[in-house]
Every structure is written in C-alpha cells, then in structure tokens.
Amino acid sequence: MAFTLRTDDELDAALDRMTQELGLSRQELIRQLVLAEAERRDKRSDLDAVLDSELPRYAVALERLGQ
C-alpha cells in the first residue's frame, strides 16, 4: 500500500544523510525506523503492564529504601 510523505528541508537533509550512511533507500529506511519504534513501544507497554501489577506488592519496601 502506497502513501505520500511530505517532507521539509530539514527532513530531506536527515533522510539523505541516513540513507547514504546506511546504504538504504528512503522507503526502506523509513520502514525500518517505523517498525523499530513500534517494537520499542510494544516492549515499553509490556514493561508498564508488569510494573503496574508488581510494584504495588513492593510499595512499602520501595518507600523504605527511598528514605
């Protein structure tokens, strides 16, 4: 599925630098960056869920350690 990405001079320059450094097309660079960010956010979401469920069990101990 195709879409248009409108860029400005700053983004054009950054894309040009990164594609040259990495040897990727703009399309592949943007694809990899978006997928990496999505994975990072998924992992962060998983971590947040674990912390939300586990931290309350240790709240008293963590409070004492902070004093």
MODELLER restraints for C-alpha pairs under 7 A, 6 or more apart:
rsr = mdl.restraints
at = mdl.atoms
rsr.add(forms.Gaussian(group=physical.xy_distance, feature=features.Distance(at['CA:15:A'], at['CA:26:A']), mean=6.69, stdev=0.5))
rsr.add(forms.Gaussian(group=physical.xy_distance, feature=features.Distance(at['CA:19:A'], at['CA:25:A']), mean=5.94, stdev=0.5))
rsr.add(forms.Gaussian(group=physical.xy_distance, feature=features.Distance(at['CA:19:A'], at['CA:26:A']), mean=6.26, stdev=0.5))
rsr.add(forms.Gaussian(group=physical.xy_distance, feature=features.Distance(at['CA:19:A'], at['CA:29:A']), mean=6.75, stdev=0.5))
